[in-house]
Amino acid sequence: MPIAHEAHHNRLLAALPAADFERLAARLERVTLRLGDMLYEPGGQLQHAYFPASCIVSLHYVMETGASASVAGVGREGVVGISLFMGGETTPSSAVVQTAGFAYRLERRWLKQEFERSGALQHLLLRYTQALMTQMTQTAVCNRHHSVEQQLCRWLLVTLDRIPSGEIVMTQELVASMLGVRREGITEAAGRLQEAGFIRYRRGHLAVLARAGLETRSCECYGVVRKEFARLLTDVRGRPARALSLS
């Protein structure tokens, strides 16, 4: 399949006008990303931006004690590496592949060159950055004020929005690391959701059986972030772009 067609699986790339997309497509490299791959480390110089297509990347922060938590996730709705066009070049967080799949990689010089054209890509990337900031802010509030079960439901719903199937390959230990909570808390919360018939969990495979049930158990944070992504991520012609929301 030609990369120019495949790359439309990323919704930021898909929203570009044909001329802008074709100019960028010549520089894109399709890469396969495995679970646990590190795209960049804290303080490291970013060399590429990544536009996920079927994978999910977690923006992770690790404390000096070794404790960690995901501050945001990036799927087919976005891009990894906003420091490259925001001027920071580096970041104190890391980017780790949460769900295996493929993405499109773009060298930093080409991203900067296209961004500095002040055209469609710049417009989309700035709006995406605002949406990402909303996600980070809401995640911080959620982690402080809501129960582990509510946080787990929020995380499951956001993950479902970014993958084609209803099955997530993820250990409870990894989920606990993502949310920055104890594994025992995830085990208890997942057990309650399974008893309610909303999910089925076995040996690192979690299948969602009743999405509506998860929505009733989740907190307001999922809806806030979803609404903000839908509001901000419109295509460059100003029309509501359903393809650019989280789902």
N, C-alpha and C positions, 0 to 999 in steps of 0.2 A: 504494500500500500504506500503511495507517495507520501512523503513527510508533510507536504503542503495540505494534504487532506487529513492525515492522522492528527496533526497538531491542533485541529479544531476541537479535539477532546478536552483541551484546556479552554475554559470559558473566557478568560481574558483575551487569549489569542483569537478566539472565535468572534469576539466583538469588534475586532479591528476592521476597518475598511479594506477592501481587496488589495489596493495598492500598498498600503502600510504592511499588511500581512505578508504579501509576497516578498517585499523587501527584507522583512525579518526572517521569513521561512528559510531563506538561503543560508542563514547563519545558525539555524537551530540544529542541535544534535540530539537524537533520540537515545536515551540511556535507560537501562533497566536498574532499578533500585531494590535492594533486598532489605528485609526487616532488620533493623539495627544499624544500617549504614549511616555513617556520620558525614553529613554534607559540609558542615563547618563546625569548628570548635570555638570556645570562648576566646575572644581576643585575636583570633586568627584572621588573616587577610582573605577576604572573600574573592574568589576568582571567577565564579559563575553565578548566574541566577538560574533557578530551576522553576519551570512551569509544570506542575504535576498534571498528569492525565488520568492515571488509574491508581496512583499511590497516594498516601497521606504522610505528611511530614510534621513532626512535632517540634515546636520551638521550646526547648527545654532549658531550665536553669538549675544548676547544681551548686549547692552551698558548700562551704569549706568543710562542713561535717560529713558531707557525702549525701545528705538529704537532697531530694530533687522534686521537681514538679514541672508539668507542662504549662506554659503560659498561653499557648495558642496552638492551633492546628491549621495546616494549610493543605487543601486538596485541590481538585480540578477547578475550583473557583478562583484560585489565586496564584501567587508567586512567592518563592522563597529567596530572600536576599534583598530586602528593601533598603538595607544600608548602602547598597551600591548606587542607588539613584537619589537617596536622601542625603548623601554626603558624608556619612559616618565611617564608611569603609569596613569597620569592624563592629562587633557586638559582644556583650558579656554573656550571651546565651549560646546554646548550641542548637543545631538542627539535625534531628535524628529521624530516620524513616520508621514510622509507626505501622504502616501497612504497605507491604511490598507491591510493586507495580512498575510503571514506567513514567518518565517525565521528559521534558524537552529542556536541554541545557543551552544557555547562551553566555558566551564570554562577556566579561564585564565591560570591555571596551565597546562592544557592539550595543550593549544595553544602554550605556551612557550616551553613545552617539545618537541612538534613536530617541532617547529621553530628551536630549538637548535640542531636538528639532521642535520641541514645544507643540507637538501634534497630538494625534489620537492616543498613542501609547502613553504619553505623559499624563494626559487627562485620566485615562483608566487607572494607571498605577497610583496616582495621588488619591483617587477616590477609594481604591482598594486599600490603601494604607490607612485611611480614616476608618474604614470598616474593620480592619485588623486591630486597630487601637481600641475600638469598641469591644471587640471580642476579648482582648487582653484585660480591659477594665472590668468587664462583666465577670470574667473568670476569677479575678481577684476578689470581687464582692461575693461571688458564689462560694468560693472556698472558705471565706470568713463566716458567712451567715447561714449557709444551708447544710442540711444533713448529708452524710456520705451517700445515702440512697438517692437523694435528689441530684447530687453531683454525678453519680454513676448514670442515672437516667439521662441527664443532660449530655454527658459524654457519649453515651450510646446513640442518642438521636443525631447528634452532630456527625458522628462517624458514619451512621447509616446514610446520611445525606450525601456523603462523599464517595460511597462505594456502590457498585451496581447490584450486589447481592445482599441478602439479609443475614449473612453469616460473617462473623468477625473472627479472625485467627489471632488470639491474644490470650496470654496467661493472666491469671488474677494478680500475680506479682507485678507484671508489667502495667496493668491498669492502675494498681495502687501507686506505682512510681509516677505514672502520668498525672494522677490526681493529687499526689503528695500526701497520701493517707496510709495508714497501716493496712497490711494485707488482710488481717482479720476483719477489718471493717468492710472491705470489698467482699469477702467471703460471706459475711452475714447479709449484706445488702443484696448480693446476687442470689443468695438462697431465698430471700423473701420474694424477689421478683420471679424466681423459678416456681415457687409454691403458688404464686398468683397466676401462673400460666403465661407470663409475658415473655420469658426467655427460656432457652434450654442451654445449659453449659456442660461440656464434657471434654476433658483433656485438651484444654487450650482452644477449643472451638465454641464460640458463643453464637447461638442462632436466636434472632428476634422473632417471636411468634405472634406478638400482638403489639404493634407500634403504638396504637391508641392507648393501650394500658400504660406504656412508658410515659406518654405525654401527660397522663393524669397524675403520675407520681413525680414528674419532673418539676422543677421550680420555674419561676418566671424568666430566668436568665436565657434559656434556650430560645424562647419567643422573641426576647429583646434583640438578641444578636441576629437571628434569622430575619427579623423585620428590617434591621439596619442594613444588612447586606443587600436585601431586595431594594431598599430605597436608594442606596448609593451606587450600586453596580448596574448602571444603565449603559446601553451602548452609546457610541460616540455621536449618534444621531439624535440622542435624547429620548429614545423610546424605552419604555420599561422592558428590560431584557430578562425574561424568565430564565433563560439559560445561564445567567450570571449569578443567580441566587445560590444558596448553599445546596439546594436540592434540584 
